[in-house]
Amino acid sequence: MENRVQPFRIEIKKTILSDGRRFAQCCFFVSDAIIGDFDQYMALGSLELAIGDLIGRMKKLPECDFGFAGGIEAVFEGLSKAFLHGDFWFFQAIEECAQLSDADFNRFSAVPLAVEAFDGEEAYLIKFDGRWRFVWRQWDTKMINSALLDRQFFVDELNSSLNKIGNLSDS
């Protein structure tokens, strides 16, 4: 199912305990879906590192276009198996992907890694038919969805959230 609207935003909230420890809550809103568990608290510094890592991965994202590799669902499943299980069978038959290393597939993951709010979430940013798309599996329905989302817009939103985290850390 493809959503044609491109709204994307990141919600972040900070909580400071009486002993000074700083925690954050975070999730992504894509179209009408929520990715991440906003009720889950995580260390503010861990979230900052995870979003910084995500920005780095998005900037190094391979430019290969998966539009010729089947439907969005097939590409999502192929990326899922490559990223989570090291199974690259889907991409071995795609000429444009032949030059990708095993580590390149990790770059497609479009959620912060190793933070509690995004544990179990699967989302990828891919180029499909010449356009960038954010593709995710809905947690409750397991349905695969996609929304047009420009890579630079995504990186800019991540940078903005990283600046917000920096401001949250200072206060």
Protein Blocks (a to p, Z undefined) as FASTA:
>chain_A
ZZfbfcdcddddddddfkopacddddddehjbcedjfkbccdfklmmmmmmmmmmmmmmg
cfbdfklnocfklmmmmmmmmmmnopaklmmmpmklmmpcfklmmmmpccdehiaklgoi
acddddeehiacdddddfklopacdddddfklmmmmmmmmmmmmmmmmmZZ
